[in-house]
Amino acid sequence: MILLAFGANLTSVHGEPITVLEKALELMPSLGISVRRRSSWYRTPAITPYAQPPYVNGVAVVEAALPPVELLQMLHRIEAMFGRVRRVRWGERIIDIDLLDYDGLVVPPVGRRGADAGLGQLPLALPHPGIPDRGFVLVPLAEVAPEWRHPVTGQGPEELLQRLQAAQGIGALAGIEKITA
């Protein structure tokens, strides 16, 4: 199972965030990425060091013949097609597409991640290291792929959500609101 996470919080020449994300999903089949299932869209508060508008987030299950690194490069090209320019880490985004999991493949992160990692292309890390700590990923993931298991921990999305709430308290999922079905 290949999982992608989508997010956006800026309006662009391509439309409102939800419109941009829908257009990206519609474009994918022409680029060799078949969308099999997708979650609802969720409005989520920005969890960043900077004040910014809320995000629209969702998750999709896709199929692709591209190997993981090439798929990640294709996702970055799609982001660029919609006007994404990487300026500020954790900054506002016209579109963000993350490769969450690629058929259970485990590729440990290499190099620095986080605020001091810079803005260059990060090396591939699978599963995406942020999955367990991101309610805005786990909520739509639990909707679209409840059977998925984290390749390292073996936990499903619901278990990871419970762990997140236990670690961060009841506010861990505050403000996450379904906006489409």
C-alpha positions as CSV (number, residue, x, y, z in Angstrom):
1,M,0.0,0.0,0.0
2,I,1.4,3.4,-1.0
3,L,0.1,6.3,1.2
4,L,0.2,10.0,0.4
5,A,-0.6,12.9,2.7
6,F,-1.9,16.2,1.2
7,G,-2.0,19.6,2.8
8,A,-2.5,23.2,1.8
9,N,-3.3,26.5,3.5
10,L,-2.8,29.2,0.9
11,T,-5.0,30.4,-1.9
12,S,-3.2,30.6,-5.3
13,V,-3.9,31.3,-8.9
14,H,-5.1,27.6,-9.0
15,G,-7.8,28.3,-6.4
16,E,-8.6,27.8,-2.7
17,P,-6.6,25.1,-0.9
18,I,-9.2,22.4,-1.3
19,T,-9.5,23.1,-5.0
20,V,-5.7,22.9,-5.4
21,L,-5.6,19.5,-3.6
22,E,-8.5,18.2,-5.8
23,K,-6.7,19.3,-8.9
24,A,-3.5,17.6,-7.8
25,L,-5.4,14.3,-7.3
26,E,-7.0,14.7,-10.7
27,L,-3.6,15.2,-12.3
28,M,-2.0,12.1,-10.8
29,P,-3.4,9.4,-13.1
30,S,-1.8,11.2,-16.1
31,L,1.5,11.0,-14.4
32,G,1.3,7.3,-13.6
33,I,-0.1,7.5,-10.1
34,S,-3.5,5.8,-9.7
35,V,-5.6,7.1,-6.8
36,R,-7.4,4.0,-5.3
37,R,-9.0,5.6,-2.2
38,R,-9.0,8.9,-0.6
39,S,-10.1,10.4,2.7
40,S,-12.4,13.3,3.3
41,W,-10.8,16.7,3.6
42,Y,-10.2,18.0,7.1
43,R,-9.6,21.5,8.3
44,T,-6.8,21.5,10.8
45,P,-5.1,24.2,12.8
46,A,-1.5,25.1,11.8
47,I,0.9,23.5,14.2
48,T,4.0,25.5,13.5
49,P,6.2,28.1,15.2
50,Y,4.6,30.7,12.8
51,A,1.1,32.2,12.9
52,Q,-0.7,31.0,9.7
53,P,-4.1,30.0,8.4
54,P,-5.6,26.6,9.1
55,Y,-4.7,23.8,6.7
56,V,-6.8,21.4,4.6
57,N,-5.5,17.9,5.0
58,G,-6.2,14.5,3.6
59,V,-4.7,11.1,2.8
60,A,-4.9,8.9,-0.3
61,V,-4.1,5.3,-1.1
62,V,-2.4,5.1,-4.5
63,E,-0.6,2.7,-6.9
64,A,2.4,3.7,-8.9
65,A,5.1,1.8,-10.9
66,L,7.7,4.3,-9.9
67,P,10.2,3.3,-7.3
68,P,10.0,5.3,-4.0
69,V,12.7,7.9,-4.8
70,E,11.3,8.6,-8.2
71,L,7.7,8.8,-6.8
72,L,8.9,11.3,-4.2
73,Q,10.6,13.4,-7.0
74,M,7.3,13.2,-9.0
75,L,5.4,14.5,-5.9
76,H,7.8,17.4,-5.7
77,R,7.2,18.1,-9.4
78,I,3.5,18.1,-8.8
79,E,3.9,20.6,-6.0
80,A,6.0,22.8,-8.2
81,M,3.3,22.7,-11.0
82,F,0.9,24.2,-8.5
83,G,3.4,26.9,-7.5
84,R,5.0,25.6,-4.4
85,V,8.3,27.3,-3.6
86,R,10.1,26.0,-0.5
87,R,11.1,29.2,1.4
88,V,10.4,28.7,5.1
89,R,10.5,25.4,6.9
90,W,7.0,24.7,8.3
91,G,5.8,27.8,6.5
92,E,2.5,28.4,4.7
93,R,2.0,26.2,1.6
94,I,0.0,26.3,-1.6
95,I,0.4,22.5,-1.6
96,D,2.3,19.8,0.3
97,I,2.3,16.2,-0.7
98,D,4.2,13.7,1.5
99,L,5.0,10.1,0.8
100,L,3.9,8.4,4.0
101,D,4.5,4.7,3.2
102,Y,5.6,2.7,0.2
103,D,4.4,-0.9,0.6
104,G,5.8,-1.2,4.1
105,L,9.4,-0.4,3.0
106,V,11.6,0.9,5.9
107,V,14.2,3.5,4.9
108,P,15.7,5.1,8.0
109,P,16.1,8.9,8.0
110,V,19.6,10.2,7.1
111,G,21.0,13.5,8.1
112,R,19.4,16.3,10.0
113,R,15.7,16.7,10.1
114,G,13.6,19.4,11.9
115,A,14.1,23.1,12.1
116,D,17.8,23.1,11.5
117,A,17.7,20.8,8.5
118,G,17.5,23.6,6.0
119,L,15.2,23.9,3.0
120,G,16.9,21.5,0.6
121,Q,15.3,18.3,-0.6
122,L,15.3,15.9,2.4
123,P,16.5,12.4,1.6
124,L,13.8,9.7,1.4
125,A,12.7,8.3,4.8
126,L,10.0,5.6,5.0
127,P,7.7,5.4,6.7
128,H,7.4,9.1,7.0
129,P,8.9,9.9,10.4
130,G,6.2,12.3,11.4
131,I,3.2,9.9,11.1
132,P,3.0,9.0,14.8
133,D,3.0,12.6,15.9
134,R,0.6,14.2,13.5
135,G,-3.1,14.1,14.2
136,F,-3.7,15.9,10.9
137,V,-2.3,12.8,9.2
138,L,-3.6,10.1,11.5
139,V,-7.3,11.2,11.4
140,P,-7.7,11.0,7.6
141,L,-5.4,7.9,7.5
142,A,-7.7,6.1,10.0
143,E,-10.6,6.9,7.7
144,V,-9.1,5.8,4.4
145,A,-6.9,2.9,5.5
146,P,-7.9,1.6,8.9
147,E,-6.2,-1.7,8.1
148,W,-2.8,-0.1,7.6
149,R,0.0,-0.9,10.0
150,H,3.1,1.2,10.7
151,P,6.0,-0.9,9.3
152,V,8.2,-0.3,12.3
153,T,5.8,-0.3,15.3
154,G,3.1,-2.6,13.9
155,Q,0.4,-0.1,15.2
156,G,-2.6,0.9,13.2
157,P,-3.9,4.5,12.8
158,E,-6.4,4.2,15.7
159,E,-3.7,2.9,18.0
160,L,-1.4,5.7,17.0
161,L,-4.2,8.2,17.6
162,Q,-4.7,6.8,21.1
163,R,-1.0,7.0,21.8
164,L,-0.9,10.6,20.5
165,Q,-3.8,11.6,22.7
166,A,-2.2,9.9,25.7
167,A,1.1,11.6,25.2
168,Q,-0.2,15.1,24.3
169,G,-3.6,15.2,26.2
170,I,-7.1,15.8,25.0
171,G,-6.0,18.8,22.9
172,A,-3.9,16.7,20.6
173,L,-6.7,16.5,18.1
174,A,-8.4,19.8,19.0
175,G,-9.6,21.7,16.0
176,I,-9.5,18.9,13.5
177,E,-12.8,19.1,11.6
178,K,-14.1,17.1,8.7
179,I,-15.1,19.5,5.8
180,T,-16.0,17.0,3.1
181,A,-17.3,13.4,2.9
